[in-house]
């Protein structure tokens, strides 16, 4: 196994002899095997051990065993004595979850403080199978079948190609010692139950059952990678992004095979789950304009011909502008405010506004539009409901909440970015112009 281990870590550039790593060592068979392999391979390491204080003298014995081994091999030793049950109660989580959070936080703390090149974990092939089955039992997608990566961020798993049998054979043949964790023999936890009862039953179905499972998982992983490439192509060609909003035409998704999966991979980074993606996909058969789906920070809107993904707007606090200010900063961007004597070139861009200063009453107010707001758009003598005006402009529902207005003396002078009010426009009689321009 030593030769195979060295071939694996050096051929794949997983580890090298010029770096220093932190080995997470419980004292069990797997981590002690990895420790011995690393020492024999001349890979510089330091040791991190967590005493969770859950098994009384057993936990203390594990700590002393690992510390003794570290000293015997002249390896720096780092210890965390954790109040695991207290931590679990304080956070309202299971002891298992608490132990996981404690150990990974400790490992990263030591790695960062010591400026080490990675955290080595002793997960092996059988752990990988267990992880994949647990993911399947939770209702995973294809990525759950990938299992654990041999390297992800600072976490490195050099033993993934090796089975529990190979590890035990290596330890026995060299008469190496380790500590047995008695809790591993209890089927109380789901992973233990799977290892003790579930997987042996599956492996008993055929002599090649385990080998065939691993082969199938690898093929599915390759399929997932192929899908990832196809998804990126679809995303690039189908979704457009403008000013923080994303737009997906119905025609680009309605008749796509696996539409729910495509939607999930698109929306997942924005907090949507697979169940929502499935419901959204089903809604594409007969899209209902106005339907909205929410995550914690985003909303997805069914518009007339497309899906619109929009960030949730925080409540906008009104802004007041005195007669002397020269700029205003809004969520839409920064606007300069300048004052000019006529004449100046006419700016017809609706993103900007040129207003007759004599008709304005300072301070001006910028606020979100409200139901019941009315104004008379440029070119019209009569007022109309702002809600009707937005409908006429076909402003998507996703964008309506973000619309803001500039108010003078209680009257809307400008629907920002869309249209000024006719009463506030500049005329040949205008002497001074207030000019809002996005910069």
Phi, psi and omega in degrees: 000328181300314179298315180296321179296313181295319176301316181297308187288329182273321180292326180268359182059032180288321179225159173215162187277358179262354180255164177237130186241161175255118178268120174281112189235116179271340187099354178284176185301315186293311183288329177288327175296313180298319178301315180295317179298320180293318179297315181291336179269003179059040174267116182295132181220161164237160186249135172239127180231136177248122172264104183283351178054044180251346185233030174057234183294334177299313180298317179297321179296320177299314181300312182295323180296311182294320181295320178296315179298318180298315180295320180297333181255011178055046181248130177304137185240133180236130185239140170237118173262109189257139171269075192296315182294321177297316179299316181298315180295319182296325182263354179067039181233170180289160177298322178300312180295322178298316180298321179296312181298318182297312186291319182290325177294320179294314180302313182294323178300312181293317180303314182292316181296322184266358180055047182273164191264003178166164177248118184266126180243145188264029176294141183234188186302318181291324174299322180298315179298317179299317181298317181296316179295321177297321176298318179297320180292336177275352181090047185283162168269194187296331181292335178293337179278348175296330183071207182274141177276148177291337175211125178214111185063232179274350184276130182229134182238088185287346185262005185303328179283356188248142183272167176298323179297318179297319180295314179297319179298319178297314182294317181294317184295334181256004178054044179271148185261155174206173179252133175269132177268112184298335181291341179289343181271357181263134182271022182292321181272150185300317181296317178299317180299318179297316182292319185280320187246313188292303185294320176303324178295320179292316181295333181289350181286344179184151183295334180258016187301311182295315180300317181292324176299313180297322177296317179296317179298320180294320179293320177295324177296317177296321177298318178298321178295320177297317178299320180302318178294317179294322178298316180299321177295315179298316181298317182295321185272342187254331187250128175252151182235131180218121173052042177087355177256148175241142186234128177235108179299143178305321184297338182274355184226333189305316187249019178281131172300138180069036183302320181297322179290318177300315179297319181296315180293329176289314190270342183306316180297346182256014171095006179272151181253176185293327179295319177297318180300322179295316180295319178298316179299318179295327180289347180287342179299317177222081186301134178252109180302132180103346178295139184227137174240142188238142162247188182294328187235353182225161173229144178246123185248136168276108177264195186296315184231007186201163170270138179237122178261122186230138173293144177288129180278136171285154178303126183276126177273125182306146179245137179247138185240121178279178181283357183242353183290148184245004173197161175218139180250123181237166174303332180283345181139187182260134179242130171279149177236111181238159181236135187223148167276145175294154356265154169226158180302140180288131178250108182269000180293120183295344177290335180253171179213132172244116187238149178285113185299326183293341182267355184264148178243112182271151001285146173279155179236134171250124181216168172291147177291159183228152174301134182100345176299141176228153171199162178255107184299153178310130180094355180241140179271334182263152178275162176214160179297136178297326178299321177292322178300317180293325176295317180300325179278359182057041176290122181300150178304324181298334183259346186298320184295336183274354182293136180235157181231150173260123187245135177231120179056034179085357181249141179285121179262337184201125166274105196300126179084002185231303185197140172273165177278146183299324184292338184262004184289162175276141179231174177303337180276351182295132178258322182232137183242132170262123190242112174265123181223129180288133182236000000 
